[in-house]
Amino acid sequence: MKRLSQILLLVVAIAMVACKGSPKDLIARKWVIDIESLKKESEKSGNKLSDAQMKLAEEMMKDMYFEFKKDGSFEASITGQKVKGMWSISDDGKKLKMQIEGEKESEMEILELSKSKFVGKGNNQMLTLKASN
């Protein structure tokens, strides 16, 4: 379950750009992995994934999602396992705290947040999410 918490942080760790609306209102929606951003990030970091690695990553992440609800709860599907928990954003809008039920609270730096994109950083990992249709 600890690995699941780390994956959750990685997935939610993405980046925050100036935006309209409060961070709490902007994050309260369903998010999915932005595979194109994952490809670009792997190329930029010098750790370009092979076609086979990218295909495997896409397969593993195709059904992953995070749904942050306005009441401070969230639901996520991570590698086929559904989890629930609570979330909050710091008053300055720069940190996302999440706690999976029965797990220790995790914190992530918000680098970018808009109605369509969420980028954060946690455990020295970055990942980008896009709003689900």
N, C-alpha and C positions, 0 to 999 in steps of 0.2 A: 504494500500500500504506500510505502514511502516513495518508491519509484513512481507510482501513480501521481503522487503530490508533485514530484519534480517535473513530470511530463506536463501536468496541469500548469505549473508555473511557466514552463518553457512555452507552452502554447499560448498562454495569456500574455506572456512577456512580449511586448511589441512596441510602440513608440507614440508620442503624443504631440500633435501640431495644434497651433492656435485654432480654436473652433468656437462656433456659436452654441449656446446652451451650456448647462452645467455638466460636468463630467458624469455625475450620477444619472442624468437624463440621457446622455449620449451612450453610455455603456449598457443601459437597460434594453437589451434586444438579444436576438440570437446571432451568434458568430460562428463562422467556419474558417478553416485554415486557408490562407491565400497561397496556393501552390506556386503561382508565378513569382511571388515575392520570395518564397523559399528557394527557388532556383536562382534568382538574382543574388540573394544573400550568400548562397554557397559559392557562387562564382566570385563575388567581391572579396570574400574571406580567403580565397585561395584554396579552398577545400571543395572544389567543384565536384559534384556528385556525378558518377557515371550514369549512363542511360538506365542501366539495370537498377542502380541504387535509387534513382529518381522514380522509376516505375514502382519499386517496392515502397518508397515513402508515400507516393500518391495512393497506392492501394491501402496502406495502413491508415492514412489520414482522411480518406474519402468520406467516411461516416462520422468523423469527429466533429463535435460542436460544443459550444458553451452558450448557455442561455441565462443571462443575468436578468433577474426580475426586479421590478421597482421596489418590492418589499424587502430587498436585501438578501434574498435567497438565490441560489443558482442551481442549475442542473447541467451536467456535462456527460458526453459520451466520449470516452478515451479508449482507443483500441478495443472497442466493443464492450467496454465495461461502463455502466452508467453510475454516476456518483452525484450526490447532492451535498449542498453546504450553504454557507453564508458568505457574503462579500460586503466590503465597504471601501470607500475611497477617502483618502485623507482630505482634510479641509482645504489644503492647497491644491488638490487635484493631481498630485504627482505620484501617489502610491496607491496601488490596489492591494487590498488584503483579502485573502480567501482562506476559508477553513472548510475542508471536506469533513463531513460528519465522522467523528472518531479520530481525526487527525490533528496534528499541530498546525497552527495558523502559519500561512506563508505570505510573503510580501513581494511585490514586484514594482519596479519603477515604470511609470507610464511615460512613454516617449512621444506617442502620437495618439490622438483620439478624435474621431469625427463620427458622423452618422454612418459612414461607410467603411471606416478603417480604424483598426486598433493595433498599435505596435507597443510592445513592452519588453522589459529586460528583467530576467531573474536567473539566478545561478549562472551568471555570465553567458547566458543564451538569449538570443533574440528570435522572435517569430512574429509574423504578421497575420492578423485575422481580418476577414472582411465580413460585412453584414450579410446575413443570409437573406435570400429573397422570400 
